[in-house]
Amino acid sequence: MIVYNVTIKIDLAVHELWVAWMKEDHIPKILETGCFTEYKFYRIMEENQSDGMTYAVQYFAPQLSNYFDYQAQHAEQLQKEMRDTWPDKYGAFMTLLREI
């Protein structure tokens, strides 16, 4: 199993709207690509949340080739939608994991 983990710190002023957008729009679009079979959405529990809330979304793929297909065919457009919808409101980094 391959896990594509996206960690995002979102501005406090918009984080509730962003969570709804993720659940209703962005995550369903990622799953519709067919590259991932499921996801999990977490809030990272931090003591200092004065500059934003941090979340992690994990997308699960059966094979590494599914992840590469996502990157080659879908990631650019979906990441652009995130930038266009939430300009200057978040920071993100991605991690690729393999289940042991």
N, C-alpha and C positions, 0 to 999 in steps of 0.2 A: 504494500500500500504506500502510495506517495501522498504527502500532505503539503499543500501550498498554503503557507501561513502568511496572512497579511495583518500587520500590526499598525493601527491608526490612532493617532492622538487628534481629537477633534475639539474645536473651540467650545467652551462651556455654553456660550450664547446660542449655539445651534445644535448641540449634541442630541437632543430629543428628536428634533426634526430629522437629523441625519440617520438616527437609528431606524426611524420609521421608513425613510427612503431606502436604506439598506435592505430591510426586510421585504418591502413591497415592490421595489424596482431593481436595485442593483444585483442583489444575490440571486433572485430568480433569473435575471438575464445571464448571469455566469453559469448557472445550472443548465439553462436552455442550450448552451453551447454543446452539451453532451460530453464534455471533457472531464467533468467531475460527477461523481455519483451521489454525494451528500456533502453537507457542511455542518459546522458548529460555529456559534457566534458567542463570544465571551466578552465580558467587561473585566479589564484587569484591575484588581483591587490595589490601589495606590493610596498612600496616606496623603500626599500632596496633590490635590486636583485643582489647584488655583489657576493653572494655565490650560486646563482642558481635561477631558476624560479619555482614557485609553482603552481601546477595544482590540480584540484579535478575532479574525475570521479564518477558520481552517476549512479548506476545500479538499476533499478526498478523491484521489484518482487511483484506479487499479494498477496503472502502469506509467512509467516515466514518459512514454510516448504521448499519453493523454495530456500531460502538462506541456510538452513541447508543441503539440497541436494548438493548445490554448494560447501559448505565447506567440506562435506564428500567425494565427488566424483571428484571434479575438482580443487579446490583451490591450493592444494599442487603443482601439476604439472605446473599450470599456473604461480604461484608465483616463482617457480624454473626457468621457462623460462625468467622471468623478471630479476632475479638475475644473470643468466648466460649471458644474452644479454647485461646487463648494470652493470657489477660488479663495485662496489665502485663509482657509479655515481649518486646515489639517496638515499633518505631516505623516508620512507612511514609510514603512520598510517591509520588504518581503523576505521570507525564508522558505527554502525548499527542504523538506524532511522526508526520510524514508523510514518506514516502520521496521523495527528490529524484532 
